[in-house]
Amino acid sequence: MHIQQELDEELNNLFDTIRKKSSIRPPIEIEKNLTLIDDFALKCSKFRGCLVDYIQENDNRLSLRLRNRLRAVDIMQKEIVSCLECFLSGDIKSAYDSFESMLEPRTISRHIENICIPLSDLCNEDKPLFRVRKSDTPLTSRRDMFHIPFSQRHFVRAQRFSVAGLPCLYLGTSLYICWREMDKPDFDKLYISAYKIDKNNDSKVLNIGPDFLYKQRSILESKRKNKYDFNTKLSYLALWPLIIACNYLKKYD
């Protein structure tokens, strides 16, 4: 137990070090005069440098675990760059294929599985998820509050986590988040819906937004039992390039 507590403390300290580097802490901004790909590669290198520095400066159980996860970091960076190159050159299918092939090897997929959580943890009777839609004309049907039908996918634009032509349902944990995501439209043009899932639903979601990635734990929180175990946090480190890629701020409206 004592050894595990030491490992947890060492890992928390490493996350503190990473969070202090604002350029690699979500949300991410593209540095001036850099392309998206160059900026992404630079930030991945800075992140990898944090891990390498720790490995070189420490000879302990955590440094060994980190060394074993550098391969996953390198694979993700390489394949995401390949995906971006295909997408930006207009080859959308190859971009999809590249992204899919990146996730298949056990080196990556085991970390993906580790950070998946039950959808019911986020969406249930006590905590619904919300969707906000802006419309200049009245919406009279519940179906209007769902995503655009696949039969009308040609109307779908590129969004934060999806490409043009792929209908997706974007939900938020609060109405405020939904409103901000839509660039704060006029309230009198908003239509709101709430979503809950059945408690027996066993769907899972990829959780790339846990609090500890963005902020240091308070003194009170540090005395509580960790919500995320040691191996789960290591998986977040292994998948950091993916987290960076999914957290770029929009530059143009």
C-alpha angles and dihedrals in degrees: 000000000000092000091050091051090053090050091050091050093048091049092048089052090052090052088051089055092050094047090054089063098080095190092066098034115096131285094057129207126195111245117240117277094010128115119233092255094047091047092049092049091049093051092047089052091051091050093047088050090059090056094044092049090053092047092050094046097045134050103195143106093280094053089053091051091049092050089056090054099051090086091059090049091051094047093050094049093049095046095044089052088051090049092050092048091053093046096047091049090055098253097127096166093055089048090055092046092049092050093047094049089051092059098046104073115090088236087072106021094062090059091047089054091049094058097044115107132189112273087226089069088066102029123039144116092290097039115034123183120234139219125196122196127188117217134167090203127055117271112216104170132069089224088065088067094058124077121287110282117257088241087067098040091129087077094058117106128202112277137181097285102015140056129234113287096028113106111216134175110233113200132179134202091233139023089241092059091049091049092050092047088056092053094257103290124193112288093226090064096051129106118193133203133176127213132205130175130216113267090235093057109117098194118136133205133205106251109209094155110068114151096241091067091063109031141026117254117257121240089257093050092048090061093055126083111276112261090207119049126226097263093047091054090049088054090055088056091050090051097043094115088058091048090051092049092052096048106057113132117237111257100191131035 
